[in-house]
Amino acid sequence: MMNIDYDLTEINRTIFNCISRACIGAEPLEALIVEGSFIPKESLLWDYKESISSESLALAKTVLQIVSFHNTCGGYLVYGVKEIEKDKEFSPANLDFSQVDPAQLRNKIKHFTGRSIDITFKEVNYSLKGEGYNAGVIFIPKREKTSSPVSFIKNGPEKRPGKPLFCPDETYFRHLDECVKATTASDWQTLFSSREFNPSYGLNNKLEESDLLQVTHNLPDKNLICATFVGRDSLLSRLWEWLSDDLEYTKILSGDGGKGKTSIAYQFCRTFIQSSPSGYERVVWLSAKEKQFSGIHNEYFELQESDFNSCHSFLLLLIENCAMAVEEYEDVSTKQLKRDLKDSLPLFPSIYVVDDIDSLEEDEQRKVVDACRQLGSSNTRYLITTRKKLAYSSDLCIDVPGFPIDDFTLYVDSLVSRYSLASIKKGDVASLHKTCDGSPLLAASILRLYKQGVPFSQAIREWKGEAGEDARSAALKREITSLTPESKRVLLAIFYFVNCSFTELKQSVGIERIKLIDCLEELQSLFLVNEPKLIDSEDRYSISNTTALIISEIQKEMAFDHRKLSTTIKSMKEGPSVKKIGNTRKVGIAINQSLALIRDGRIPEAIETVDQQLRFLSENPDLLLMKARCISRLDSPDYTKVRELLRRSYGKGQRKELLFDLWFKTESSLNSSNGIIEVSQLAIKIQDFDKTKWLERLATGLVLRSKHRDVISGLQDLMDASLALTKSLNYLDRTSKEIRIEELNSLHNIIWNKLELSNNHSWLTCFDMILDLLKRGDVRTKMFINASRCLAETRAEGIQTEKKKNAYNRCVDRFLELLDDRPEKDKHDRPFSNIRDELCEI
């Protein structure tokens, strides 16, 4: 390794001077050689390359470097220099420079960017420590100030599977010794700045104070709009990126009231003035807003009179800003106004901020947006703020949500510092963020109470009630109360659901599909939050906490039958509450959507909905049960699959009676008596289930199984069925009990008939079984006669052993006890008296 002393500032100055003079050849190369060695550093202005390759990925990497240098300050690629030790030693590398094809590189640049960069290649001879070498130097010119940054228009080759080197609409620039994608507002400021390079300090993306007069402006006082601005870098970055869009010259910041749309537009203008792209001369602030609500003071304060109140007055305002005589245009048609403005506006390159157009009538709002789009050009752009999206696409609209939690924390800290408040715990900041949906206006409204000495948690509770009504009304109430009755009803339904699918809404609100779509389009421009879809074919919706708080106060005004609507929606929910968090909430959402799709007859989509969640929660008992329910509703259900899912669900802890009902139906469809018996026995063990139903089902399974078993086992199944039905008597009313007794009698007759014909049961065994039936309550005379018959047949066969004699005597004693328990009036009936007399004689 060689230690080289070099003056980097002087080298940067030399290279930058070479770039400025479009120097091609040995001069820039010689500036990089000190004490017989290449300086061991790459830079914003140059890069070493040790190899040449015509392979597609290598060529694309070179294109990426060239575009990055061109977008920044220009620079040099030096071929034939390899790195020996990282950032410490570079040495010559022998290359065949005939492989460098500048024409091929220019074609590739055009292919990937749609733009041309006039690169130049030259092979240079140089001497190093007395030895001669060759190097190849590509000169890359700096992008002109009047030209927009070069972006890629198609994917580059993949550097690894699924990861292209660059993607469409990505813009790269040179940062230190790297090629970096522009992602932040600061990155875009750099790209749109004059990109003046200071050899001592590097790239400066700000204009000097003396240059600020290039861009005039009429921005309002900062304290009126946003005294303290924090965060929002991703939104500001999108606005800066928009400046390079040569197709859309209008951009809309849309979102709920109080989310900071005007503040973002204002901050963008401030940074735009500091780093103005070449060609722009003015920033013009136009507003339809007459008053603004202060969250920290909980009151409106007056602004200057609105600049315009219709599209026509807006166009006259543009006429005035183009130094044209307004009085000459007061009676001119709108079309002619636009024609003359189309010619005049480019003479005054400007950014126009059109603030708060939702103060206008809706049709006038649309007309203003359309006018801006018609009048926009490469040096005349319009930035509009509104609460309504007006159904425009995401290419035109940028949704402004509340602060993300990190930015929100910074914002709260700024208020704490500004108003000398007691510090707020991290957990309390998170609670505040959730309550106000990250809205800076509503956060300030809540902190107003904290500033007055109300404890923090109490301040949030009070703000959710009366103390926060003014702020919430300022944010949203005007828009809610102006909705059509149908849209109010849909919004109220979403409030009751918390989170729902299109199909769930359709089934609850009683509005035809086409009208519902119209309502959702109206709501989507104001309040709706598009929730992640579970399946592509089904949209999902929710509303913000702020909207929910307002609706909770005015439910009666939202629908005449609001109570009935609430009850209907509650009855539609079966899964875990969507108010839960994490996986429990996801499961509840999937189940409720699946149920709605089943009711709509869209079974495959219901199955798809459940499957999407089962990918992540494969053993969730609720999801397994739900999938079984879906499959069972198909025209030709796979009951084997349903059974498998139900068993898995049960194994994972599912104990809803719904599972057992479907399981019984499944086993019945499969003609599985053992399955019916199993599920019935499991259900009977669960305390809160309908015992009557499950004892009946158990008996059904036992009777079914008895038909397919040998005589002994079959008779035992029938006896067990009798026992189950006998137990069910305890849960029946009088009429039902009489019907059940008739069923039992029929079953007992079948049992006796089988016993009477059986060669597998002794008469004493038959007696024991009949005696059990008698004890269960079947005290028909017929059953006593059957029992007596068993004993008589035993005597007729002969009692030859002491063991059999003892067994017989025990049977007689038990029978006599049963006879003695008969009511007194029955004891003297002829059949009973005959049986007793016969037994007593013996």
ABEGO torsion letter per residue (X at the ends): XBBBBBBAAAAAAAAAAAAAAGBBEAAAAAAABBGGBBBBBBBAABBBBABBBABAAAAAAAAAAAAAAAABAEEBBBBGBBBABBGABBBBBBBBAAABBAAAAAAAAAAAAGBBBBBBBBBBBBBBGGBBBBBBBBBBBBBBAABBBBBBABBBBBABBGBBABBBGBBBBBBEABBBBBABAAAAAAAABAGBBBAAAEBBABBBAAAAAABBBABBBAAAABABBBEGAAAAAAAAAAAABAABABBBBBEBBGAGAAAAAAAAAAAAAABBBBGBABBBBBBABABBBBAAAGBBBBBBBBABABAAAAAAAAAAAAGBBAAAAAABBAAAAAAAAAAAAAABBBBBBBBGAAABBAAAAAAAAAAAAAABBAABBBBBBBABAGGBBAAABBBBBBBBAAAAAAAAAAAAAAAGBBBBBAAAAAAAAAAAGGBAAAAAAAAAAAAAGBBAAAAAAAAABAAAAAAAAAAAAAAAAABBAAAAAAAAAAAAAGBBBAAAAAAAAGBBAAAAAAAAAAAAAAABBBBBBABAABBBBBBBAAAAAAAAAAAAAABAAAAAAAAAAAAABABBBAABBEAAAAAAAAAAAAAAAAAAGBAAAAAAAAAAAAAABAABAAAAAAAAAAAAABABBBAAAAAAAAAAAAAAGBABAAAAAAAAAAAAAAGBAAAAAAAAAAAAABAABBAAAAAAAAAAAAAAAAAABBAAAAAAAAAAAAAAAAAAAAABBAAAAAAAAAAAAAAAAAAAAAAAABAABBAAAAAAAAAAAAAAGBABAAAAAAAAAAAAAAAAAEBABAAAAAAAAAAAAAAAAAAAABBAAAAABAAAAAAAAAAAAX
